[in-house]
C-alpha cells in the first residue's frame, strides 16, 4: 500500500498559456448543435464543456506551508476497527 504526502505552498506565480474546451454530445444534441448560431454554440461550449489547460509556465512558487500524510484508507479503517493488517 502506498502513502500520499501532500505539501501545500502559499502561492504559485506564472502564466496560463493555452487551453481548449471538450464537449461530448449524443446524436440528438449534435444535430441541435449544428443548427444553432455560432454565438449559441460558443455559449453551449462554455457552459457545458470541460476546459482543459494545455500549457502553463511556472516562474516562481512560495515556500511549503504544511505537510499532510494520507495513509491508505484500508490501513486506517483496519486500525480504527482494531484489526491487524498482515
Biotite code that builds the C-alpha atoms (Angstrom):
import biotite.structure as struc

atoms = struc.array([
    struc.Atom([0.000, 0.000, 0.000], chain_id="A", res_id=1, res_name="UNK", atom_name="CA", element="C"),
    struc.Atom([1.236, 3.473, -0.847], chain_id="A", res_id=2, res_name="UNK", atom_name="CA", element="C"),
    struc.Atom([1.123, 6.606, 1.266], chain_id="A", res_id=3, res_name="UNK", atom_name="CA", element="C"),
    struc.Atom([0.462, 10.021, -0.279], chain_id="A", res_id=4, res_name="UNK", atom_name="CA", element="C"),
    struc.Atom([2.291, 13.041, 1.101], chain_id="A", res_id=5, res_name="UNK", atom_name="CA", element="C"),
    struc.Atom([0.872, 16.457, 0.160], chain_id="A", res_id=6, res_name="UNK", atom_name="CA", element="C"),
    struc.Atom([2.944, 19.614, 0.686], chain_id="A", res_id=7, res_name="UNK", atom_name="CA", element="C"),
    struc.Atom([0.963, 22.843, 0.247], chain_id="A", res_id=8, res_name="UNK", atom_name="CA", element="C"),
    struc.Atom([2.653, 26.066, -0.849], chain_id="A", res_id=9, res_name="UNK", atom_name="CA", element="C"),
    struc.Atom([1.478, 29.610, -0.214], chain_id="A", res_id=10, res_name="UNK", atom_name="CA", element="C"),
    struc.Atom([1.475, 30.789, -3.875], chain_id="A", res_id=11, res_name="UNK", atom_name="CA", element="C"),
    struc.Atom([2.290, 29.976, -7.490], chain_id="A", res_id=12, res_name="UNK", atom_name="CA", element="C"),
    struc.Atom([3.246, 32.659, -9.983], chain_id="A", res_id=13, res_name="UNK", atom_name="CA", element="C"),
    struc.Atom([3.347, 32.179, -13.724], chain_id="A", res_id=14, res_name="UNK", atom_name="CA", element="C"),
    struc.Atom([1.315, 32.219, -16.901], chain_id="A", res_id=15, res_name="UNK", atom_name="CA", element="C"),
    struc.Atom([-1.519, 30.121, -18.252], chain_id="A", res_id=16, res_name="UNK", atom_name="CA", element="C"),
    struc.Atom([-0.674, 29.844, -21.926], chain_id="A", res_id=17, res_name="UNK", atom_name="CA", element="C"),
    struc.Atom([-3.073, 27.690, -23.940], chain_id="A", res_id=18, res_name="UNK", atom_name="CA", element="C"),
    struc.Atom([-6.204, 25.667, -23.382], chain_id="A", res_id=19, res_name="UNK", atom_name="CA", element="C"),
    struc.Atom([-9.244, 24.194, -25.077], chain_id="A", res_id=20, res_name="UNK", atom_name="CA", element="C"),
    struc.Atom([-12.771, 23.020, -24.335], chain_id="A", res_id=21, res_name="UNK", atom_name="CA", element="C"),
    struc.Atom([-14.064, 19.482, -24.822], chain_id="A", res_id=22, res_name="UNK", atom_name="CA", element="C"),
    struc.Atom([-17.775, 18.772, -25.127], chain_id="A", res_id=23, res_name="UNK", atom_name="CA", element="C"),
    struc.Atom([-19.299, 15.340, -25.693], chain_id="A", res_id=24, res_name="UNK", atom_name="CA", element="C"),
    struc.Atom([-22.702, 15.276, -27.365], chain_id="A", res_id=25, res_name="UNK", atom_name="CA", element="C"),
    struc.Atom([-25.032, 12.443, -28.296], chain_id="A", res_id=26, res_name="UNK", atom_name="CA", element="C"),
    struc.Atom([-26.535, 12.268, -31.812], chain_id="A", res_id=27, res_name="UNK", atom_name="CA", element="C"),
    struc.Atom([-29.603, 14.343, -30.917], chain_id="A", res_id=28, res_name="UNK", atom_name="CA", element="C"),
    struc.Atom([-27.533, 17.040, -29.218], chain_id="A", res_id=29, res_name="UNK", atom_name="CA", element="C"),
    struc.Atom([-25.091, 17.143, -32.129], chain_id="A", res_id=30, res_name="UNK", atom_name="CA", element="C"),
    struc.Atom([-27.948, 17.692, -34.581], chain_id="A", res_id=31, res_name="UNK", atom_name="CA", element="C"),
    struc.Atom([-29.237, 20.574, -32.441], chain_id="A", res_id=32, res_name="UNK", atom_name="CA", element="C"),
    struc.Atom([-25.710, 21.996, -32.017], chain_id="A", res_id=33, res_name="UNK", atom_name="CA", element="C"),
    struc.Atom([-25.170, 22.129, -35.777], chain_id="A", res_id=34, res_name="UNK", atom_name="CA", element="C"),
    struc.Atom([-28.421, 24.057, -36.272], chain_id="A", res_id=35, res_name="UNK", atom_name="CA", element="C"),
    struc.Atom([-27.832, 26.892, -33.787], chain_id="A", res_id=36, res_name="UNK", atom_name="CA", element="C"),
    struc.Atom([-25.855, 30.101, -34.298], chain_id="A", res_id=37, res_name="UNK", atom_name="CA", element="C"),
    struc.Atom([-22.120, 30.348, -33.686], chain_id="A", res_id=38, res_name="UNK", atom_name="CA", element="C"),
    struc.Atom([-22.788, 32.562, -30.640], chain_id="A", res_id=39, res_name="UNK", atom_name="CA", element="C"),
    struc.Atom([-25.122, 29.930, -29.165], chain_id="A", res_id=40, res_name="UNK", atom_name="CA", element="C"),
    struc.Atom([-22.583, 27.207, -29.925], chain_id="A", res_id=41, res_name="UNK", atom_name="CA", element="C"),
    struc.Atom([-19.934, 29.181, -28.027], chain_id="A", res_id=42, res_name="UNK", atom_name="CA", element="C"),
    struc.Atom([-22.290, 29.676, -25.059], chain_id="A", res_id=43, res_name="UNK", atom_name="CA", element="C"),
    struc.Atom([-23.121, 25.955, -25.030], chain_id="A", res_id=44, res_name="UNK", atom_name="CA", element="C"),
    struc.Atom([-19.442, 25.006, -25.098], chain_id="A", res_id=45, res_name="UNK", atom_name="CA", element="C"),
    struc.Atom([-18.532, 27.473, -22.342], chain_id="A", res_id=46, res_name="UNK", atom_name="CA", element="C"),
    struc.Atom([-21.426, 26.375, -20.108], chain_id="A", res_id=47, res_name="UNK", atom_name="CA", element="C"),
    struc.Atom([-21.352, 22.609, -20.651], chain_id="A", res_id=48, res_name="UNK", atom_name="CA", element="C"),
    struc.Atom([-17.836, 21.851, -21.893], chain_id="A", res_id=49, res_name="UNK", atom_name="CA", element="C"),
    struc.Atom([-14.825, 20.907, -19.831], chain_id="A", res_id=50, res_name="UNK", atom_name="CA", element="C"),
    struc.Atom([-11.937, 23.369, -20.017], chain_id="A", res_id=51, res_name="UNK", atom_name="CA", element="C"),
    struc.Atom([-8.559, 21.655, -20.422], chain_id="A", res_id=52, res_name="UNK", atom_name="CA", element="C"),
    struc.Atom([-5.366, 23.617, -19.700], chain_id="A", res_id=53, res_name="UNK", atom_name="CA", element="C"),
    struc.Atom([-2.789, 22.597, -22.308], chain_id="A", res_id=54, res_name="UNK", atom_name="CA", element="C"),
    struc.Atom([0.249, 24.647, -21.383], chain_id="A", res_id=55, res_name="UNK", atom_name="CA", element="C"),
    struc.Atom([1.429, 26.769, -18.483], chain_id="A", res_id=56, res_name="UNK", atom_name="CA", element="C"),
    struc.Atom([4.681, 28.209, -17.209], chain_id="A", res_id=57, res_name="UNK", atom_name="CA", element="C"),
    struc.Atom([5.594, 28.496, -13.524], chain_id="A", res_id=58, res_name="UNK", atom_name="CA", element="C"),
    struc.Atom([8.020, 31.314, -12.816], chain_id="A", res_id=59, res_name="UNK", atom_name="CA", element="C"),
    struc.Atom([8.046, 31.250, -9.026], chain_id="A", res_id=60, res_name="UNK", atom_name="CA", element="C"),
    struc.Atom([6.487, 29.402, -6.112], chain_id="A", res_id=61, res_name="UNK", atom_name="CA", element="C"),
    struc.Atom([6.156, 30.022, -2.410], chain_id="A", res_id=62, res_name="UNK", atom_name="CA", element="C"),
    struc.Atom([7.534, 28.070, 0.484], chain_id="A", res_id=63, res_name="UNK", atom_name="CA", element="C"),
    struc.Atom([5.910, 24.875, 1.733], chain_id="A", res_id=64, res_name="UNK", atom_name="CA", element="C"),
    struc.Atom([3.420, 25.888, 4.428], chain_id="A", res_id=65, res_name="UNK", atom_name="CA", element="C"),
    struc.Atom([2.245, 22.498, 5.705], chain_id="A", res_id=66, res_name="UNK", atom_name="CA", element="C"),
    struc.Atom([2.647, 18.787, 5.040], chain_id="A", res_id=67, res_name="UNK", atom_name="CA", element="C"),
    struc.Atom([-0.158, 16.229, 5.177], chain_id="A", res_id=68, res_name="UNK", atom_name="CA", element="C"),
    struc.Atom([0.416, 12.472, 5.261], chain_id="A", res_id=69, res_name="UNK", atom_name="CA", element="C"),
    struc.Atom([-2.521, 10.472, 3.899], chain_id="A", res_id=70, res_name="UNK", atom_name="CA", element="C"),
    struc.Atom([-2.217, 6.837, 4.863], chain_id="A", res_id=71, res_name="UNK", atom_name="CA", element="C"),
    struc.Atom([-4.041, 4.223, 2.800], chain_id="A", res_id=72, res_name="UNK", atom_name="CA", element="C"),
    struc.Atom([-7.753, 4.027, 3.615], chain_id="A", res_id=73, res_name="UNK", atom_name="CA", element="C"),
    struc.Atom([-7.718, 0.286, 4.269], chain_id="A", res_id=74, res_name="UNK", atom_name="CA", element="C"),
    struc.Atom([-4.907, 0.690, 6.795], chain_id="A", res_id=75, res_name="UNK", atom_name="CA", element="C"),
    struc.Atom([-6.774, 3.487, 8.591], chain_id="A", res_id=76, res_name="UNK", atom_name="CA", element="C"),
    struc.Atom([-10.032, 1.504, 8.640], chain_id="A", res_id=77, res_name="UNK", atom_name="CA", element="C"),
    struc.Atom([-8.344, -1.606, 9.993], chain_id="A", res_id=78, res_name="UNK", atom_name="CA", element="C"),
    struc.Atom([-6.534, 0.463, 12.614], chain_id="A", res_id=79, res_name="UNK", atom_name="CA", element="C"),
    struc.Atom([-9.767, 2.213, 13.642], chain_id="A", res_id=80, res_name="UNK", atom_name="CA", element="C"),
    struc.Atom([-11.533, -1.158, 13.984], chain_id="A", res_id=81, res_name="UNK", atom_name="CA", element="C"),
    struc.Atom([-8.635, -2.673, 15.921], chain_id="A", res_id=82, res_name="UNK", atom_name="CA", element="C"),
    struc.Atom([-7.827, -5.209, 13.192], chain_id="A", res_id=83, res_name="UNK", atom_name="CA", element="C"),
    struc.Atom([-4.309, -6.244, 12.327], chain_id="A", res_id=84, res_name="UNK", atom_name="CA", element="C"),
    struc.Atom([-3.012, -5.946, 8.750], chain_id="A", res_id=85, res_name="UNK", atom_name="CA", element="C"),
    struc.Atom([-0.835, -8.806, 7.526], chain_id="A", res_id=86, res_name="UNK", atom_name="CA", element="C"),
])
